[in-house]
Amino acid sequence: MDVHSEQRAGGVHDAARMMPAADNNRQAAQSTGQTTGTSGHPLAGLRILLVEDSWHVAHAYKSLLEIVGLNVVGPVGTLPDAEKLFAEQRPDIAVVDIDLHGVKSYSLIDQLIASNVPTVVVSGYEVLPLLQGRVAAILTKPVRASTLLETVRRVIAETRSPDAL
């Protein structure tokens, strides 16, 4: 599979268009009300498991999430690596691509759900009926930086006490 573009239900997309460059990630963080890298930020220090098989996309996501102070666990791009990291690190939240080099990540998602880890699924597929109502959010690729940040913030806010944010 070519990491620069792939054909899915949503059409062809480029990794570069899916997530902006690091400077644009900072702008996206600021535009969604996220402050950059401050320990007083509501997301600061939370562990987020990042599972994405496209290297470019994974590192763009990682950069963006670190800007707002999240402690990114990963990224990893295979199901065995993701399951191992989940068992070792016990994240507070997870962002998981549904298709990891042709292997579906449903077993990992089931483990996350069973462990009460809020899970945001990112997919190039438009319809994921097996996950509807089971995960915290489903985002269809390409995902804007501001959408990813706002979704992660919303999911954390919904799963934590109002005083935590």
C-alpha positions as CSV (number, residue, x, y, z in Angstrom):
1,M,0.0,0.0,0.0
2,D,1.3,3.4,-0.9
3,V,1.5,5.6,2.2
4,H,1.0,8.8,0.2
5,S,-2.4,7.8,-1.2
6,E,-4.8,5.0,-1.0
7,Q,-8.2,4.2,-2.4
8,R,-11.0,3.7,0.1
9,A,-14.7,4.2,0.2
10,G,-14.2,7.9,0.8
11,G,-12.0,8.3,-2.3
12,V,-8.3,9.0,-2.8
13,H,-6.6,11.1,-0.2
14,D,-3.0,12.2,0.4
15,A,-1.3,12.0,3.8
16,A,-0.3,15.6,3.4
17,R,-3.8,16.7,3.0
18,M,-5.1,14.6,5.9
19,M,-3.1,16.5,8.5
20,P,-1.4,19.9,8.1
21,A,2.3,20.5,8.7
22,A,3.5,21.1,12.3
23,D,3.1,24.9,12.0
24,N,-0.5,24.4,10.8
25,N,-1.0,21.9,13.7
26,R,-0.2,24.7,16.2
27,Q,-2.7,27.0,14.4
28,A,-5.3,24.3,14.6
29,A,-4.6,23.8,18.3
30,Q,-5.0,27.5,18.9
31,S,-8.1,27.9,16.8
32,T,-9.9,25.2,18.7
33,G,-9.1,26.8,22.0
34,Q,-6.2,24.5,22.8
35,T,-3.2,26.1,24.3
36,T,0.2,24.8,23.1
37,G,2.2,22.6,25.5
38,T,1.2,24.1,28.8
39,S,1.1,21.9,31.9
40,G,-2.1,23.7,33.0
41,H,-4.0,22.6,29.9
42,P,-6.9,20.2,30.6
43,L,-5.4,17.5,28.3
44,A,-1.8,17.8,29.6
45,G,-0.4,14.6,30.9
46,L,-3.2,12.3,29.7
47,R,-2.0,9.2,27.9
48,I,-3.4,8.7,24.4
49,L,-2.7,5.5,22.5
50,L,-2.2,6.2,18.9
51,V,-2.7,3.4,16.4
52,E,-2.2,4.4,12.7
53,D,-0.5,2.4,9.9
54,S,0.4,5.3,7.7
55,W,3.8,6.7,9.0
56,H,3.1,10.2,7.7
57,V,-0.4,10.4,9.2
58,A,0.7,8.8,12.5
59,H,3.5,11.4,13.0
60,A,1.3,14.3,12.0
61,Y,-1.3,13.1,14.6
62,K,1.4,12.6,17.2
63,S,2.8,16.1,16.6
64,L,-0.7,17.6,16.9
65,L,-1.6,15.7,20.1
66,E,1.7,16.6,21.8
67,I,1.2,20.3,21.0
68,V,-1.8,20.3,23.4
69,G,0.2,18.4,26.1
70,L,-1.1,14.9,25.6
71,N,1.4,12.1,26.3
72,V,1.3,10.0,23.1
73,V,1.8,6.3,23.5
74,G,3.0,5.2,20.1
75,P,2.3,5.6,17.4
76,V,2.2,2.0,16.3
77,G,1.0,0.6,13.0
78,T,0.3,-3.1,13.6
79,L,-2.3,-4.9,15.7
80,P,0.2,-6.9,17.7
81,D,2.2,-3.8,18.5
82,A,-0.9,-1.9,19.5
83,E,-2.2,-4.7,21.8
84,K,1.2,-5.0,23.5
85,L,1.5,-1.2,24.0
86,F,-2.1,-1.1,25.3
87,A,-1.3,-3.8,27.9
88,E,1.9,-2.1,29.0
89,Q,0.7,1.5,29.1
90,R,-3.0,1.6,29.9
91,P,-3.9,4.8,28.1
92,D,-6.6,7.3,29.2
93,I,-8.0,7.5,25.6
94,A,-7.2,5.9,22.3
95,V,-7.2,7.0,18.6
96,V,-7.3,3.9,16.4
97,D,-7.3,3.4,12.7
98,I,-9.7,0.6,11.8
99,D,-7.5,-0.9,9.0
100,L,-3.9,-1.6,9.8
101,H,-2.2,-2.9,6.6
102,G,-5.3,-4.9,5.8
103,V,-5.9,-6.2,9.3
104,K,-9.0,-4.9,11.1
105,S,-8.4,-3.6,14.6
106,Y,-11.7,-4.8,16.0
107,S,-10.0,-7.0,18.7
108,L,-8.0,-4.1,20.0
109,I,-11.1,-1.9,20.0
110,D,-13.0,-4.6,22.0
111,Q,-10.2,-4.7,24.5
112,L,-10.2,-0.9,24.9
113,I,-14.0,-0.9,25.3
114,A,-13.8,-3.7,27.9
115,S,-11.2,-1.7,29.8
116,N,-13.4,1.5,29.7
117,V,-10.9,3.4,27.5
118,P,-12.7,5.9,25.4
119,T,-11.9,5.2,21.8
120,V,-11.9,7.4,18.7
121,V,-11.9,5.3,15.6
122,V,-10.4,6.9,12.4
123,S,-11.2,5.2,9.1
124,G,-11.2,5.7,5.4
125,Y,-14.4,3.6,5.4
126,E,-17.6,5.6,5.6
127,V,-19.8,3.0,7.2
128,L,-18.7,1.0,10.3
129,P,-21.9,-0.6,11.6
130,L,-20.2,-2.9,14.1
131,L,-18.8,0.1,16.0
132,Q,-21.8,2.4,16.0
133,G,-22.8,3.2,19.6
134,R,-19.8,1.2,21.0
135,V,-17.0,3.7,20.6
136,A,-16.8,7.4,21.7
137,A,-16.4,8.7,18.1
138,I,-15.9,7.7,14.5
139,L,-14.0,10.1,12.2
140,T,-13.8,9.5,8.5
141,K,-10.6,10.2,6.7
142,P,-9.4,12.7,5.7
143,V,-9.5,14.2,9.2
144,R,-8.8,17.9,9.8
145,A,-6.4,18.7,12.6
146,S,-9.1,20.9,14.3
147,T,-11.6,18.0,14.1
148,L,-9.3,15.5,15.7
149,L,-8.4,17.9,18.5
150,E,-12.0,18.9,19.2
151,T,-13.1,15.2,19.2
152,V,-10.4,14.2,21.6
153,R,-11.2,17.1,23.9
154,R,-15.0,16.3,23.7
155,V,-14.5,12.6,24.4
156,I,-12.3,13.3,27.4
157,A,-14.7,15.9,28.7
158,E,-17.6,13.5,28.4
159,T,-15.8,10.7,30.3
160,R,-14.3,12.8,33.1
161,S,-15.9,14.8,35.8
162,P,-16.8,18.4,35.0
163,D,-14.1,19.5,37.5
164,A,-11.4,17.7,35.6
165,L,-11.7,20.1,32.6
